[in-house]
Amino acid sequence: MKQMHVAQERKKDAREKIALGGLIAKAGMRYEKRALLLGLLLDAKQRIGGDEAERARLMEIGEKAFGRDPD
């Protein structure tokens, strides 16, 4: 039983990573270096920490890119 649970968790993790990779492709950044992508994400995390206006601005950009379909 535990083995099945572990397998399900691994599949869920793999699906999440694939979806996150899709976001990179959707942003047109598929061929950027991984260090740059990580740097961008870490910088964004720091900038939105406690700054609701910046969070809202970035959410609006993302929602437009999704066509108002964020999930």
PAVOLO-513082 format. One record per residue: residue number from 1; x, y, z of N, C-alpha, C in turn. Coordinates in Angstrom, 2 decimals, padded with zeros to 5 digits, always signed. Each point is the difference from the previous one (the first is absolute). Last residue first. Layout:
[NUM,[X,Y,Z],[X,Y,Z],[X,Y,Z]]
...
//
This chain:
[71,[-005.73,+028.47,-014.73],[+000.23,-001.40,+000.39],[+000.11,-000.81,-001.21]]
[70,[-000.86,+004.79,-000.20],[+001.22,-000.26,+000.75],[+000.26,-001.44,+000.38]]
[69,[-002.64,+003.12,-003.62],[-000.20,-001.38,+000.43],[+001.22,-000.46,+000.78]]
[68,[-000.59,+004.23,-002.51],[-000.90,-000.01,+001.17],[-000.39,-001.42,+000.42]]
[67,[+003.31,+000.80,-003.29],[-001.31,+000.27,-000.55],[-001.08,-000.09,+001.06]]
[66,[+004.87,-000.42,+000.52],[-000.82,-001.20,+000.02],[-001.35,+000.21,-000.70]]
[65,[+002.97,+003.64,+000.48],[+000.71,-001.01,-000.78],[-000.79,-001.31,-000.07]]
[64,[-001.63,+003.45,+002.74],[-000.13,+000.38,-001.41],[+000.66,-001.03,-000.89]]
[63,[+000.53,-000.51,+004.60],[-001.37,-000.31,-000.40],[-000.24,+000.36,-001.46]]
[62,[+004.19,+001.15,+001.92],[-000.18,-001.44,-000.17],[-001.38,-000.39,-000.46]]
[61,[+000.87,+004.53,+001.06],[+000.79,-000.39,-001.18],[-000.20,-001.49,-000.29]]
[60,[-001.91,+001.61,+003.92],[-000.72,+000.51,-001.16],[+000.73,-000.38,-001.29]]
[59,[+002.07,-001.00,+004.09],[-001.17,-000.86,-000.22],[-000.76,+000.43,-001.24]]
[58,[+003.54,+002.72,+001.46],[+000.48,-001.21,-000.64],[-001.12,-001.00,-000.25]]
[57,[-001.06,+003.95,+002.31],[+000.49,+000.36,-001.34],[+000.45,-001.26,-000.76]]
[56,[-001.23,-000.43,+004.54],[-001.17,+000.22,-000.84],[+000.42,+000.32,-001.44]]
[55,[+003.40,-000.39,+003.21],[-000.64,-001.30,-000.19],[-001.19,+000.14,-000.96]]
[54,[+002.08,+003.91,+001.39],[+000.85,-000.72,-000.96],[-000.59,-001.38,-000.30]]
[53,[-002.15,+002.54,+003.28],[-000.15,+000.68,-001.28],[+000.83,-000.71,-001.09]]
[52,[+000.28,-001.43,+004.55],[-001.23,-000.44,-000.67],[-000.21,+000.67,-001.35]]
[51,[+004.19,-001.17,+003.20],[-000.36,+001.10,-000.90],[-001.21,-000.43,-000.82]]
[50,[+002.39,-002.88,+003.17],[-000.54,+001.15,+000.73],[-000.42,+001.16,-000.87]]
[49,[+002.81,-003.35,-002.39],[-000.13,-000.23,+001.44],[-000.48,+001.26,+000.70]]
[48,[+001.20,-000.39,-004.71],[-001.42,-000.06,+000.36],[-000.21,-000.22,+001.48]]
[47,[+004.44,+000.27,-001.88],[-000.72,+001.24,-000.29],[-001.46,-000.06,+000.41]]
[46,[+002.81,-003.85,+000.45],[+000.43,+001.04,+000.93],[-000.82,+001.28,-000.23]]
[45,[-000.67,-003.55,-002.96],[-000.47,-000.39,+001.33],[+000.34,+001.09,+001.02]]
[44,[+001.68,+000.49,-004.35],[-001.44,+000.27,+000.06],[-000.56,-000.34,+001.38]]
[43,[+004.48,-001.06,-000.84],[-000.17,+001.45,+000.06],[-001.48,+000.35,+000.11]]
[42,[+001.09,-004.49,-000.65],[+000.39,+000.43,+001.34],[-000.16,+001.51,+000.18]]
[41,[-000.81,-001.82,-004.28],[-001.01,-000.44,+000.96],[+000.33,+000.44,+001.43]]
[40,[+003.13,+000.88,-003.45],[-001.24,+000.77,-000.21],[-001.06,-000.36,+001.03]]
[39,[+003.97,-002.53,-000.02],[+000.23,+001.37,+000.48],[-001.23,+000.87,-000.15]]
[38,[-000.10,-004.32,-001.84],[-000.05,-000.06,+001.46],[+000.21,+001.38,+000.60]]
[37,[+000.48,-000.35,-004.62],[-001.39,-000.24,+000.38],[-000.15,-000.04,+001.52]]
[36,[+004.36,+000.32,-001.75],[-000.75,+001.23,-000.23],[-001.44,-000.17,+000.45]]
[35,[+002.73,-003.78,+000.12],[+000.41,+000.96,+001.04],[-000.75,+001.32,-000.15]]
[34,[-000.55,-003.38,-003.30],[-000.71,-000.29,+001.25],[+000.36,+000.98,+001.10]]
[33,[+000.18,+001.45,-005.19],[+000.78,-000.82,+000.93],[-000.77,-000.16,+001.31]]
[32,[-002.69,+000.71,-004.61],[+000.84,+000.77,+000.92],[+000.74,-000.95,+000.93]]
[31,[-003.39,-001.10,-003.44],[+001.41,-000.19,-000.30],[+000.94,+000.85,+000.86]]
[30,[-004.92,+000.06,+000.36],[+000.41,-001.40,-000.04],[+001.51,-000.18,-000.14]]
[29,[-003.35,+003.88,+000.44],[+001.33,-000.04,+000.59],[+000.59,-001.41,+000.02]]
[28,[-004.55,+002.04,-001.09],[+000.96,+000.19,-001.09],[+001.44,-000.08,+000.48]]
[27,[-004.29,-000.74,+002.40],[+000.60,+001.33,+000.15],[+001.03,+000.28,-001.08]]
[26,[-002.06,-004.23,+000.27],[-001.04,+000.98,-000.33],[+000.53,+001.42,+000.09]]
[25,[+002.82,-003.57,+001.36],[-000.19,+000.00,-001.45],[-001.01,+001.06,-000.41]]
[24,[+000.60,-000.67,+004.56],[+001.24,+000.57,-000.56],[-000.13,+000.09,-001.51]]
[23,[-003.42,-002.17,+002.28],[-000.06,+001.45,+000.22],[+001.22,+000.69,-000.57]]
[22,[-000.18,-004.69,-000.05],[-000.88,+000.58,-001.01],[-000.14,+001.50,+000.16]]
[21,[+002.29,-002.49,+003.26],[+000.82,+000.14,-001.21],[-000.81,+000.61,-001.13]]
[20,[-002.29,-001.08,+003.89],[+000.86,+001.16,+000.23],[+000.93,+000.24,-001.20]]
[19,[-002.70,-003.85,-000.06],[-000.83,+001.20,-000.13],[+000.83,+001.26,+000.20]]
[18,[+002.10,-004.11,+000.74],[-000.28,+000.16,-001.42],[-000.83,+001.26,-000.24]]
[17,[+000.80,-001.22,+004.43],[+001.23,+000.49,-000.63],[-000.19,+000.21,-001.49]]
[16,[-003.55,-001.93,+002.44],[+000.20,+001.40,+000.40],[+001.23,+000.60,-000.67]]
[15,[-000.84,-004.61,-000.60],[-000.99,+000.82,-000.73],[+000.16,+001.48,+000.33]]
[14,[+002.67,-003.08,+002.41],[+000.43,+000.08,-001.40],[-000.96,+000.86,-000.82]]
[13,[-001.14,-000.93,+004.47],[+001.15,+000.89,-000.06],[+000.47,+000.19,-001.44]]
[12,[-003.37,-003.15,+000.77],[-000.53,+001.35,+000.23],[+001.13,+001.02,-000.12]]
[11,[+001.20,-004.51,-000.16],[-000.71,+000.39,-001.22],[-000.54,+001.42,+000.10]]
[10,[+001.98,-001.86,+003.83],[+001.02,+000.24,-001.02],[-000.64,+000.43,-001.32]]
[9,[-002.84,-001.33,+003.51],[+000.64,+001.28,+000.32],[+001.06,+000.35,-001.04]]
[8,[-002.05,-004.20,-000.32],[-000.96,+001.06,-000.32],[+000.60,+001.38,+000.26]]
[7,[+002.51,-003.77,+001.27],[-000.06,+000.09,-001.46],[-000.95,+001.12,-000.43]]
[6,[+000.25,-001.02,+004.56],[+001.25,+000.62,-000.43],[-000.01,+000.19,-001.52]]
[5,[-003.55,-002.40,+001.86],[-000.10,+001.41,+000.39],[+001.24,+000.76,-000.47]]
[4,[-000.05,-004.64,-000.54],[-000.93,+000.61,-000.93],[-000.12,+001.50,+000.29]]
[3,[+002.57,-002.58,+002.95],[+000.69,+000.09,-001.29],[-000.89,+000.69,-001.04]]
[2,[-001.77,-001.07,+004.25],[+000.88,+001.16,+000.07],[+000.71,+000.22,-001.33]]
[1,[-002.66,-003.83,+000.42],[-000.83,+001.19,+000.00],[+000.87,+001.25,+000.00]]
//
